[in-house]
Amino acid sequence: MAERVTFGGIEAGGTKFVLGIGTGPEDLETHEIPTTTTDATTRLAVEYFQAEPRGRLRAVGIGSFGPLDLHRESSTFGYITSTPKAGWQNFDLAGTIGRALGVPVGIDTDVNAAAIGEARWGAARGVSSFIYLTVGTGIGGGAFVDGKVLHGLIHPEMGHIRIPHDRGRDPYAGCCPFHGDCLEGLASGPAIEARWGSPARGLPADHPAWTLEAHYLALGLATWVCTLSPERIVLGGGVMQQAGLLHSVRRELVRLLNGYIQAPELLQNNASYVVPPQLGRCSGVLGAIALAERAFELSAIPP
C-alpha cells in the first residue's frame, strides 16, 4: 500500500498559530496553539507535525504575520523582520521549522496565504486578478495579478495606505504606531474599540460606527480598483462578521467610484464582485497547505 502524502500548514498569527495537516478542504485537520515566545511556539508546532500518524509529511507551508523577507536569494529569506510583535523581530521562522522537520518549507504573508487558499478552493476560483483583504486586529491584503501573487519590493502592506481623513466627521487620531490614521489606524478592530469605547462585536447594527467603517473600507477598495483593477474582491476577518457591513461597503464603493469604472459589477453594485471568503476561518491554513505543496514540487525539480 502506497504511503499517503500529506502536507503541513501554519497560519502564524500574533495571538495564535493555526496548524493544519492534509491536502485540501476535504481532509484538513487543524489544531491551535498560542503565540508566545519563538522557542515555545515553534516547539509546539514541530511536535504537532511530528506526531502526524496518517502518512509522511512531505513539506510545510507558512502564512505568517510580518513584515517578512521573501527574497529567495537573501541570507534572511523566511525571516520575520521588523514586526512590532515583541521577541519575534528578525526571527528565522521558515528555517527553524524546516530544519526541525527536515522537509521543504514554503512561506508567504498570512494574507497572501489566505488569498492563495481562496484562489485554489474558495471565492476567487475562476478569476486571475483579485484582492483578498482581512479586517480584524489589523488590516492586511494580498493581491493576485494575472494568476500570480504580487510581491514586489517586499510585499503589499494594504492596511497602511493613507486615506482621506475628515477630522470634523471623525476626530479620532488613529491607532497605528507608525502612521496614526492610515487605513489600519482608522478601520481595524482596535481602532473601532478605541473610538467608540466598545469592541466591534458589541456595537449594534444601527450604530454610526458601521457607516464610518464602510466609508473607510470603501476608500481603500476604490484605490485598489483604480490601481490594480481586480476582477473580484474578497473581504474577510472578524470585523466583517458584522451583519450588513458587507452590503454597506459594496454600496459605498459604488458611490465613491461614481460611475467612472465602466464595469457591470460596479455600476450595479453586483454582489458577486465584493464577496466574503468561502473557506471561512480556514482560508489561511489552506493557503499554507498549498504553499507546502508548491515547496514540495519545487524540491523535486533538479537544479
N, C-alpha and C positions, 0 to 999 in steps of 0.2 A: 504493500500500500504506500502510495506516494506521500511524502511528508507535506503537511499543509503549510502553505505560505501565509504568513501574517506580517502585518506592519504595525508599528507603534506610532502614535501621535501625541504630541504635547501642545496644549494651548496654555502658554505660560502667561499668567496674568499677575497683576500686582498684589492681589489678595489670595489667589488660589491657582493651582495648576490643575487643569483637567487632563487626565491621562486616558488614552484610548488604545484599544487593540482591535484589529480587524482589517477588512479590505474595502469597506464601504458602509452605507447606512444599514444594510441588511444584517450584518454580523457584528456591528460595532458594540463593544463593551467599554464602559467608562468608569473611572474612579477619580475622586477629587482629593487633593492634599493641600494644606495651607502653604502659602508662600511665606517662608520665614527667612532663615539665613540661606546663603548659597549652598553651603555644605549639607545642611539638613534637608533642604528641599530636593536637591539633586539626588541625594542618597535614597530618599523615599521613592523618587521616580524610578531610579535604576532598579531598586528592589522589586517594584511592581512589575516591570518588564521582565526581569529575570525569573519571576515566578509564573510566567505565562505557560500554561500547560497544553495549549491547543496546537502547537506546532512551532517550528523555528522562526524566531523573529528575524526578518531579513534586513530591515532598515527602520530608522526612526525619523519622523518629521517634526519640526518645531515651529509653531507660530507664536512669537514672543512679543511682549511689550518691548519698547525700545527707548531711544534710537538703537539701531543695530548696524554693524559693519557687514554689508552683504557683498562686498567686492571679493571675489574668489582669489584674486592674486594678492590680497592684503595679508600681512602677517597676523592681523587680528580679525580675520574672517570668522563670522559666527559669534563675535563678542557682543554683549550688551555694552553700550558705550556710555554716553552722558546722561543716563537716566536719573531722575530725581529720587528713585527708589533707593533708600539708604542701604548700603552694603552690596549693591548689585552693580555699581559702576565698574566698567572695564572688566567684566566677568566673561570668561570663555565658556558660554553655555553650550554651544554645539560641540566643542571639543571635549568638554567634561563628560557629556552624555555619550558621545561616540567612543571615547577611549574606554569608558567603564563597561560598555556593552559589546564593543568590538564589532560594530556594524556601521554602514554608511549613514550619514545624517544630512537631511535637508533642512534648511532654515529660512524663514522669512518673517515679516512682521505679523502680528496677530490678525490685523485687519486684512492683509494680503492673503493670509491663510484662509480666513473666512470667505473672502472673495473667490478663492480657488475652490473651496468646498461648494459654494453656491453655483459656480460655473460648471462644475463636474456633475453635481447631483441635484441642484436646487433651483432657485428662482431665476438664475441667469443662464440657464441652458438655452441654446439656440441663438444667442447673440454673441458677437465677437468683441464689442466695446460696451463696457458698463462700469458703474461705480458701486462699491459697497461701502456704506457709512454706518458706523456704530455710534450711538448716542447713549452714554451712560456715565460712569465715573469720569471718563474723559470722552473726547470725540476723536475718532480716527477714521481714516478712509483708505481703501485700496482701489486701484483702477486697473481694468483690463483695456488695452488698446490693441486692436487687430489680433485678438486672441492671446495676447501675452501680458503678463503682469508688468505694470510700469514701475521701474526703479529709478533710473537717472542718477543724479549726483549722490544721493544716499537712497532715499525712498520718500514718497509723498508724506507730508505731515498736514493732512487736510484740516485737522482740528485747529491749526494755528494760523489759518488765513485771517486777514483783517477784514472786517465787515463794517458797514456804516453803523454808528452807534449814536442814536439820538438821546443825548443825556437829559433832555427835557422830558421825554417819554419814559426813559429808563435811567435814573441817576446811578444805578449800581455800577461800580468801577470795574468789576470783573475779577475772577479768581485765579487767572493763570499767573504763575510766579515769574514767567518770562515776559509775557506780553500784556497782562492785565485783561483788556477787553477784546481779545481775539475770539473766534467762534467758540472754542472750548471754554474760554473765560466767561462767556456770556450765556452759553446754552447747555453746558454739561449738567449732570445731576447735582454736583456740589454748588454750581452757580445758582441753580434753581432754589436749592435749600438756603443758601446764604441770602439771596434776595428776598425770599418770601417767608423765611423762618420755619419752613416745613419741608421735609423730603418730598420729592415729586409724587411719590405714591400716596401721600396724604392730602394732596390737593384735589378738590372736586373738579369734575369735567367742565363746569362753567366758570372756573377761576380765571382771572385775567392772565395768569401765568401762561396759559396754553396759547392764547393769541400771540403773545410776545415770543414764545418759544417757536411757534410755527413760522413767524416772521423771520427770526434769526436763521433757522434751518433752511428756509426757502432762499434767503440771501446767499447762503453757501451753495446750495444746489444750482441757483441761477448762474453763479460764477463758473461752476464746472460744466453746466450745459453749454455755456458760451465758449469755453476754452477747450474742453475735451470732447464735446459732442457725444455723450454716451447714448447708446440705444436703450438703456434701461438703468434705473437707479434702485438699489436695494437698501432699505433703511432698517437697521436692527438696533439692538441694545435695550437696556432696561427702561430708559425714558420713553422709548417709542411704544411701550406697552400701554400707555395712557389711551383710553378709548377716545376716538375722534381725532387724535393728533395727526395721524397719517393723512386723513382726509383734509384737514386744515392745511397741512404742508402742501399737498397737491394743489389746492385752490390758491394758496398764496404764491406758489411758484408760477402758476399761470398769470396771476395778476402782475407779478414783477416783470415777467418777460414781455407782457403787453403786446402779444401778437408778433413780436419780431422774429422769433424762430418759427418758420412756417412748416410745422410738422403736426399731423393729426393728433399724435399722442399728447401734445402740449396745448394745441388750440382748443381741444375739447375736454381737457382735464381727465384724460384716459387713465383709468385705474390700473392699466397694465404697464404703465411707464414707471411710476414710483410705487414700489411694491415692498411687502415685508419679506423676510427670509423664509424659504420653505423648509430649511433644516432646523429652524428654531435655535435652541442653545447649542446644537451640535455643529454649527457651521464651521467654527474654528478648529475643532479637533478633527473633523472630517477633512478639512483642508490640509491639516498636518499629516493625515494618513496619505493624502495624495502627494504631498511633498516627499514622504518616505518612499512611496512607490517610484517616484521620479529619481530619487537619490540611488535607489537600488538598480534601476535601469542604467543610469549613468556609470555606476561602478562596474557594470558588466561589459562596458564598451572599452575595447583595447585603446590605450593611449596612442 
